[in-house]
């Protein structure tokens, strides 16, 4: 079985995949990533319950991630506009980091892995933006697809 890039046509040009003949099914994707802080910055933030003069760092990042999921087709050129049925973003404090998990679900002809990855990415960028005054030595790391179900192929990391 040979695999090919799905967004490149026979002439080598960028092309949106035609999903019109695909069956509608429940599609689910989970992505994750983390924001890693210097220990002193993390201790300061956790000591303030992740609240800043700009508001709740975690809740602001959750809202930003949800907005990003909804805007994925506007940000990633060859993504389809799809009707989403669920977006769930969890941000959990870990050792010197915030773990971000994003689940996206729809009943469509194409999957939602790009939406889940976009949600994690923008949530992480929002955390960075809200915390950069404390340090620029903040790392966004390990953004990856954890699981996708529905469609032709399922995936579990």
MARBA-3410 file (N, C-alpha, C, O; in Angstrom, 1 decimal):
157
0.8,-1.2,0.0,0.0,0.0,0.0,0.9,1.2,0.0,1.7,1.4,0.9 ~ 0.7,2.1,-1.0,1.5,3.3,-1.0,0.7,4.5,-0.6,-0.5,4.6,-0.9 ~ 1.3,5.3,0.2,0.6,6.5,0.7,1.1,7.7,-0.1,2.2,7.8,-0.6 ~ 0.1,8.6,-0.3,0.4,9.8,-1.1,-0.1,11.0,-0.2,-1.0,10.9,0.6 ~ 0.5,12.2,-0.5,0.0,13.4,0.1,-1.4,13.7,-0.5,-1.6,13.8,-1.7
-2.3,13.9,0.4,-3.7,14.1,0.0,-4.0,15.5,-0.5,-5.0,15.8,-1.2 ~ -3.2,16.5,-0.2,-3.5,17.9,-0.5,-2.6,18.4,-1.7,-2.5,19.6,-1.9 ~ -2.1,17.4,-2.5,-1.3,17.8,-3.7,-2.0,17.1,-4.9,-2.2,15.9,-4.9 ~ -2.3,17.8,-5.9,-2.9,17.2,-7.1,-1.9,16.6,-8.0,-0.7,16.6,-7.7 ~ -2.3,16.0,-9.2,-1.4,15.3,-10.1,-0.3,16.3,-10.6,0.7,15.8,-11.0
-0.6,17.6,-10.7,0.4,18.5,-11.2,1.3,19.1,-10.2,2.1,19.9,-10.4 ~ 1.1,18.6,-8.9,1.9,19.1,-7.8,1.4,20.4,-7.2,2.2,21.0,-6.4 ~ 0.2,20.7,-7.4,-0.3,22.0,-6.9,-1.1,21.7,-5.6,-1.7,20.6,-5.4 ~ -1.2,22.6,-4.7,-2.1,22.5,-3.5,-3.5,22.3,-3.9,-4.0,23.0,-4.8 ~ -4.2,21.4,-3.3,-5.6,21.2,-3.6,-6.3,20.7,-2.4,-5.9,19.9,-1.6
-7.5,21.2,-2.2,-8.4,20.8,-1.1,-9.0,19.4,-1.5,-9.4,19.2,-2.6 ~ -9.0,18.5,-0.5,-9.5,17.1,-0.7,-11.0,17.2,-1.0,-11.7,17.9,-0.3 ~ -11.4,16.4,-2.0,-12.9,16.3,-2.3,-13.4,15.3,-1.3,-13.1,14.1,-1.5 ~ -14.3,15.7,-0.4,-14.8,14.7,0.6,-16.3,14.4,0.2,-17.0,13.7,1.0 ~ -16.8,14.8,-0.9,-18.2,14.7,-1.2,-18.7,13.3,-1.3,-19.9,13.0,-1.1
-17.8,12.3,-1.6,-18.2,10.9,-1.7,-17.9,10.1,-0.4,-18.2,8.9,-0.3 ~ -17.3,10.8,0.6,-17.1,10.1,1.9,-18.4,10.0,2.7,-19.2,10.9,2.6 ~ -18.5,9.0,3.5,-19.6,8.8,4.3,-19.5,9.7,5.5,-18.4,9.9,6.1 ~ -20.6,10.3,5.9,-20.7,11.0,7.2,-20.6,10.1,8.3,-21.3,9.0,8.3 ~ -19.8,10.4,9.3,-19.6,9.5,10.5,-19.2,10.4,11.6,-18.7,11.5,11.5
-19.3,9.9,12.8,-18.8,10.6,14.0,-17.3,10.6,14.0,-16.7,9.5,14.0 ~ -16.7,11.7,14.0,-15.3,11.9,14.0,-14.9,12.5,15.4,-15.5,13.4,15.8 ~ -13.8,12.0,15.9,-13.3,12.5,17.2,-11.8,12.6,17.1,-11.1,11.7,16.6 ~ -11.3,13.6,17.7,-9.8,13.8,17.8,-9.4,14.4,19.1,-10.1,15.2,19.7 ~ -8.3,13.9,19.7,-7.7,14.4,20.9,-6.3,14.8,20.6,-5.5,14.0,20.1
-5.9,16.0,21.0,-4.5,16.5,20.8,-4.0,17.0,22.2,-4.9,17.3,23.0 ~ -2.7,17.0,22.4,-2.2,17.5,23.6,-0.9,18.3,23.4,-0.3,18.2,22.3 ~ -0.5,19.0,24.4,0.7,19.8,24.3,1.0,20.3,25.7,0.2,20.2,26.6 ~ 2.1,21.0,25.9,2.4,21.6,27.2,3.2,22.9,27.1,3.9,23.1,26.1 ~ 3.0,23.7,28.1,3.8,24.9,28.3,4.7,24.7,29.5,4.2,24.4,30.6
6.0,24.8,29.3,7.0,24.5,30.4,7.6,25.9,30.8,8.0,26.7,30.0 ~ 7.6,26.0,32.1,8.0,27.3,32.8,9.3,27.1,33.5,9.6,26.0,34.0 ~ 10.1,28.1,33.7,11.2,28.0,34.7,10.6,27.8,36.0,9.5,28.3,36.3 ~ 11.2,27.0,36.9,10.6,26.6,38.2,10.1,27.8,39.0,9.0,27.8,39.6 ~ 10.9,28.9,39.1,10.5,30.1,39.9,9.3,30.7,39.3,8.4,31.2,40.1
9.1,30.8,38.0,8.0,31.4,37.4,6.7,30.5,37.6,5.7,31.0,38.0 ~ 6.9,29.2,37.5,5.8,28.3,37.7,5.3,28.4,39.2,4.1,28.4,39.4 ~ 6.2,28.4,40.1,5.9,28.5,41.5,5.1,29.8,41.8,4.2,29.8,42.6 ~ 5.6,30.9,41.2,4.9,32.2,41.3,3.5,32.1,40.8,2.5,32.6,41.4 ~ 3.3,31.6,39.6,2.0,31.5,39.0,1.1,30.5,39.8,-0.1,30.9,40.0
1.6,29.4,40.2,0.7,28.5,40.9,0.4,29.0,42.3,-0.7,28.8,42.8 ~ 1.3,29.8,42.9,1.0,30.5,44.2,-0.1,31.5,44.1,-0.7,31.8,45.0 ~ -0.3,32.0,42.8,-1.4,33.0,42.6,-2.6,32.3,41.9,-3.5,33.0,41.4 ~ -2.6,31.0,42.0,-3.7,30.2,41.4,-3.9,30.5,39.9,-5.0,30.5,39.4 ~ -2.8,30.8,39.2,-2.7,31.1,37.8,-3.6,32.3,37.4,-4.2,32.3,36.3
-3.7,33.3,38.3,-4.4,34.5,38.1,-3.4,35.6,37.8,-2.4,35.7,38.6 ~ -3.7,36.4,36.9,-2.8,37.6,36.6,-3.6,38.8,36.6,-4.9,38.8,36.7 ~ -3.0,40.0,36.4,-3.7,41.2,36.3,-4.6,41.2,35.0,-5.5,42.1,34.9 ~ -4.3,40.3,34.1,-5.1,40.2,32.9,-6.3,39.3,33.1,-7.1,39.2,32.2 ~ -6.3,38.6,34.2,-7.4,37.6,34.5,-6.9,36.2,34.6,-5.7,36.0,34.8
-7.8,35.2,34.6,-7.4,33.8,34.8,-6.6,33.4,33.5,-7.1,33.4,32.4 ~ -5.4,33.0,33.8,-4.5,32.5,32.7,-5.1,31.2,32.0,-5.2,31.1,30.8 ~ -5.6,30.3,32.9,-6.1,29.0,32.4,-7.4,29.2,31.7,-7.6,28.7,30.5 ~ -8.3,30.0,32.2,-9.6,30.2,31.6,-9.5,31.0,30.3,-10.3,30.7,29.3 ~ -8.6,31.9,30.3,-8.4,32.7,29.0,-7.9,31.8,27.9,-8.3,31.9,26.8
-7.0,30.9,28.3,-6.4,30.0,27.3,-7.4,29.0,26.8,-7.4,28.7,25.6 ~ -8.3,28.5,27.7,-9.4,27.6,27.3,-10.3,28.3,26.2,-10.6,27.7,25.2 ~ -10.7,29.6,26.5,-11.6,30.3,25.6,-10.8,30.5,24.3,-11.4,30.4,23.2 ~ -9.6,30.9,24.3,-8.8,31.1,23.1,-8.7,29.9,22.3,-8.8,29.9,21.1 ~ -8.5,28.7,23.0,-8.4,27.4,22.3,-9.7,27.1,21.6,-9.7,26.6,20.5
-10.8,27.3,22.3,-12.1,27.0,21.7,-12.4,27.9,20.5,-12.8,27.4,19.4 ~ -12.0,29.2,20.6,-12.2,30.1,19.4,-11.3,29.6,18.3,-11.8,29.6,17.1 ~ -10.1,29.2,18.6,-9.2,28.7,17.5,-9.7,27.5,16.8,-9.7,27.4,15.6 ~ -10.3,26.5,17.6,-10.9,25.3,17.0,-11.9,25.7,15.9,-11.9,25.2,14.8 ~ -12.8,26.7,16.3,-13.8,27.1,15.4,-13.3,27.8,14.2,-14.0,27.9,13.1
-12.1,28.4,14.2,-11.5,29.2,13.1,-10.5,28.4,12.3,-9.8,28.9,11.5 ~ -10.3,27.1,12.6,-9.3,26.3,12.0,-9.3,26.4,10.4,-8.2,26.6,9.8 ~ -10.5,26.3,9.8,-10.5,26.4,8.3,-10.1,27.8,7.8,-9.7,27.9,6.6 ~ -10.1,28.8,8.6,-9.6,30.1,8.2,-8.1,30.3,8.4,-7.5,31.1,7.8 ~ -7.6,29.4,9.3,-6.1,29.5,9.6,-5.3,28.5,8.7,-4.2,28.9,8.3
-5.8,27.3,8.5,-5.1,26.3,7.8,-5.8,26.2,6.4,-6.9,25.8,6.3 ~ -5.1,26.7,5.3,-5.7,26.9,4.0,-6.5,25.8,3.4,-7.5,26.0,2.8 ~ -6.1,24.5,3.6,-6.8,23.4,2.9,-7.8,22.6,3.8,-8.2,21.6,3.4 ~ -8.0,23.2,5.0,-9.0,22.5,5.9,-10.4,22.9,5.5,-10.7,24.0,5.0 ~ -11.3,21.9,5.6,-12.7,22.1,5.3,-13.4,22.9,6.5,-13.0,22.7,7.7
-14.5,23.6,6.1,-15.3,24.2,7.2,-16.3,23.1,7.6,-16.9,22.4,6.8 ~ -16.3,22.8,8.9,-17.2,21.7,9.3,-18.0,22.2,10.5,-17.6,23.1,11.3 ~ -19.1,21.5,10.7,-20.0,21.7,11.9,-19.5,20.9,13.0,-19.4,19.7,13.0 ~ -19.1,21.6,14.1,-18.5,20.9,15.3,-19.6,20.6,16.3,-20.6,21.4,16.4 ~ -19.5,19.4,16.9,-20.5,19.1,17.9,-20.0,19.1,19.3,-20.8,19.2,20.3
-18.7,19.1,19.5,-18.1,19.2,20.8,-16.7,19.8,20.8,-15.9,19.4,19.9 ~ -16.3,20.6,21.7,-15.0,21.1,21.9,-14.8,21.1,23.4,-15.5,21.7,24.2 ~ -13.7,20.4,23.9,-13.4,20.4,25.3,-11.9,20.6,25.5,-11.1,19.8,24.9 ~ -11.5,21.6,26.2,-10.1,21.9,26.5,-9.9,21.8,28.0,-10.6,22.5,28.7 ~ -9.0,21.0,28.4,-8.6,20.9,29.8,-7.1,21.4,29.9,-6.3,21.0,29.1
-6.9,22.2,30.9,-5.5,22.6,31.2,-5.2,22.3,32.6,-5.9,22.7,33.5 ~ -4.2,21.5,32.8,-3.9,20.9,34.1,-2.4,21.3,34.5,-1.5,21.0,33.8 ~ -2.3,21.8,35.7,-0.9,22.1,36.2,-0.2,20.8,36.5,-0.7,19.8,37.1 ~ 1.0,20.7,36.0,1.9,19.5,36.2,3.2,20.1,36.9,3.2,21.2,37.3 ~ 4.3,19.3,36.9,5.5,19.8,37.4,6.1,20.9,36.5,6.6,20.5,35.4
6.1,22.1,36.9,6.7,23.3,36.2,6.1,23.4,34.8,6.7,24.0,33.9 ~ 4.8,22.9,34.6,4.2,23.0,33.3,2.7,23.0,33.4,2.1,22.7,34.4 ~ 2.1,23.4,32.3,0.6,23.3,32.1,0.4,22.3,31.0,0.9,22.6,29.9 ~ -0.3,21.3,31.2,-0.7,20.3,30.2,-2.0,20.7,29.6,-3.0,21.0,30.3 ~ -2.0,20.7,28.3,-3.2,21.1,27.5,-3.7,19.9,26.7,-3.0,19.3,26.0
-5.0,19.6,26.9,-5.6,18.5,26.2,-6.9,19.1,25.5,-7.7,19.8,26.1 ~ -7.0,18.8,24.2,-8.2,19.3,23.4,-8.9,18.2,22.7,-8.2,17.4,22.0 ~ -10.2,18.0,23.0,-11.0,17.0,22.3,-12.0,17.8,21.4,-12.6,18.7,21.8 ~ -12.1,17.3,20.1,-13.0,17.9,19.2,-13.8,16.8,18.6,-13.2,15.7,18.2 ~ -15.1,17.0,18.4,-16.0,16.0,17.8,-16.9,16.6,16.8,-17.3,17.7,17.0
-17.3,15.8,15.8,-18.2,16.2,14.8,-18.9,15.0,14.2,-18.5,13.9,14.4 ~ -19.9,15.2,13.4,-20.6,14.2,12.6,-20.5,14.7,11.1,-21.4,15.3,10.7 ~ -19.4,14.4,10.5,-19.1,15.0,9.2,-18.4,14.0,8.2,-18.3,12.8,8.6 ~ -18.0,14.5,7.1,-17.3,13.7,6.1,-15.8,13.7,6.2,-15.1,13.1,5.4 ~ -15.3,14.5,7.1,-13.9,14.7,7.3,-13.6,14.8,8.8,-14.4,15.2,9.6
-12.3,14.5,9.2,-12.0,14.5,10.6,-11.6,15.8,11.2,-11.7,16.9,10.5 ~ -11.3,15.8,12.5,-11.1,17.0,13.2,-9.7,17.1,13.9,-9.6,17.8,14.9 ~ -8.8,16.3,13.4,-7.5,16.3,14.0,-6.8,17.7,13.9,-6.1,18.1,14.9 ~ -7.0,18.4,12.8,-6.4,19.7,12.7,-7.0,20.7,13.6,-6.3,21.6,14.2 ~ -8.3,20.6,13.9,-9.0,21.4,14.8,-8.5,21.2,16.2,-8.2,22.2,17.0
-8.3,19.9,16.6,-7.8,19.6,18.0,-6.3,20.2,18.1,-6.0,20.8,19.2 ~ -5.5,20.0,17.1,-4.1,20.5,17.2,-4.1,22.0,17.2,-3.3,22.6,17.9 ~ -5.0,22.7,16.5,-5.1,24.1,16.5,-5.5,24.6,17.9,-5.0,25.6,18.4 ~ -6.5,24.0,18.5,-6.9,24.4,19.8,-5.8,24.3,20.8,-5.7,25.2,21.6 ~ -5.0,23.2,20.8,-3.9,23.1,21.7,-2.9,24.2,21.5,-2.4,24.9,22.4
-2.6,24.4,20.2,-1.5,25.4,19.8,-1.9,26.8,20.3,-1.1,27.5,20.9 ~ -3.1,27.2,20.0,-3.5,28.6,20.4,-3.7,28.7,21.9,-3.4,29.8,22.4 ~ -4.2,27.7,22.6,-4.2,27.8,24.0,-2.8,28.0,24.6,-2.6,28.8,25.5 ~ -1.8,27.2,24.1,-0.4,27.3,24.5,0.1,28.7,24.2,0.8,29.3,25.1 ~ -0.2,29.3,23.1,0.3,30.6,22.7,-0.3,31.7,23.6,0.3,32.6,24.0
-1.6,31.5,24.0,-2.2,32.4,24.9,-1.6,32.4,26.3,-1.4,33.4,26.9 ~ -1.3,31.2,26.8,-0.5,31.1,28.0,0.8,31.8,27.9,1.1,32.6,28.8 ~ 1.5,31.6,26.9,2.8,32.3,26.7,2.6,33.8,26.7,3.3,34.5,27.4 ~ 1.6,34.3,26.0,1.4,35.7,25.9,1.1,36.3,27.3,1.5,37.4,27.6 ~ 0.3,35.6,28.0,-0.1,36.1,29.3,1.0,36.0,30.4,1.0,36.7,31.4
2.0,35.2,30.1,3.1,35.0,31.1,4.5,35.5,30.7,5.4,35.5,31.5 ~ 4.6,36.0,29.5,5.9,36.4,28.9,6.5,37.6,29.7,7.7,37.8,29.6 ~ 5.7,38.4,30.4,6.3,39.5,31.2,7.1,38.9,32.4,8.0,39.6,32.9 ~ 6.8,37.7,32.8,7.6,37.1,33.9,8.9,36.5,33.4,9.9,36.4,34.1 ~ 8.9,35.9,32.1,10.1,35.3,31.6,9.8,35.0,30.1,8.7,34.6,29.7
10.8,35.1,29.3,10.7,34.6,27.9,11.3,33.2,27.8,11.3,32.7,26.7 ~ 11.7,32.6,28.9,12.2,31.3,28.9,11.1,30.3,29.2,11.2,29.4,30.0 ~ 10.0,30.4,28.4,8.9,29.6,28.5,8.8,28.8,27.2,9.0,29.3,26.1 ~ 8.6,27.5,27.3,8.7,26.6,26.1,7.3,26.0,25.9,6.6,25.6,26.8 ~ 6.9,26.0,24.6,5.8,25.3,24.1,6.3,24.0,23.5,7.1,24.0,22.7
5.7,22.9,24.0,6.4,21.6,23.7,5.3,20.5,23.4,4.2,20.5,23.9 ~ 5.8,19.5,22.7,5.0,18.2,22.5,3.6,18.3,22.0,2.8,17.6,22.4 ~ 3.4,19.3,21.1,2.0,19.3,20.5,1.9,18.2,19.6,2.7,18.0,18.6 ~ 0.9,17.3,19.8,0.8,16.1,19.0,-0.7,15.6,19.1,-1.4,15.8,20.0 ~ -1.0,14.8,18.0,-2.3,14.1,18.0,-2.1,12.9,18.9,-1.2,12.1,18.8
-3.1,12.7,19.8,-3.1,11.6,20.7,-4.0,10.5,20.1,-3.7,9.3,20.2 ~ -5.1,10.9,19.6,-6.1,9.9,19.1,-7.0,10.5,18.1,-7.4,11.7,18.2 ~ -7.4,9.7,17.1,-8.5,10.1,16.2,-9.3,8.8,15.9,-8.8,7.8,15.7 ~ -10.6,9.0,15.8,-11.5,7.9,15.5,-12.5,8.4,14.5,-12.8,9.6,14.4 ~ -13.1,7.5,13.7,-14.0,7.8,12.7,-13.3,7.9,11.4,-12.1,8.1,11.3
-14.0,7.8,10.3,-13.4,7.8,9.0,-12.7,6.5,8.6,-13.0,5.5,9.2 ~ -11.8,6.6,7.7,-11.1,5.4,7.2,-10.1,4.8,8.1,-10.1,3.5,8.2 ~ -9.4,5.6,8.8,-8.3,5.0,9.7,-8.4,5.7,11.1,-8.5,6.9,11.2 ~ -8.4,4.8,12.1,-8.3,5.3,13.5,-6.8,5.4,13.9,-5.9,4.7,13.3 ~ -6.5,6.2,14.9,-5.1,6.4,15.3,-5.1,6.5,16.9,-5.9,7.2,17.4
-4.2,5.8,17.5,-3.9,6.0,18.9,-2.5,6.0,19.2,-1.7,5.1,18.7 ~ -2.0,7.1,19.8,-0.6,7.2,20.1,-0.2,6.3,21.3,0.9,6.2,21.7
END
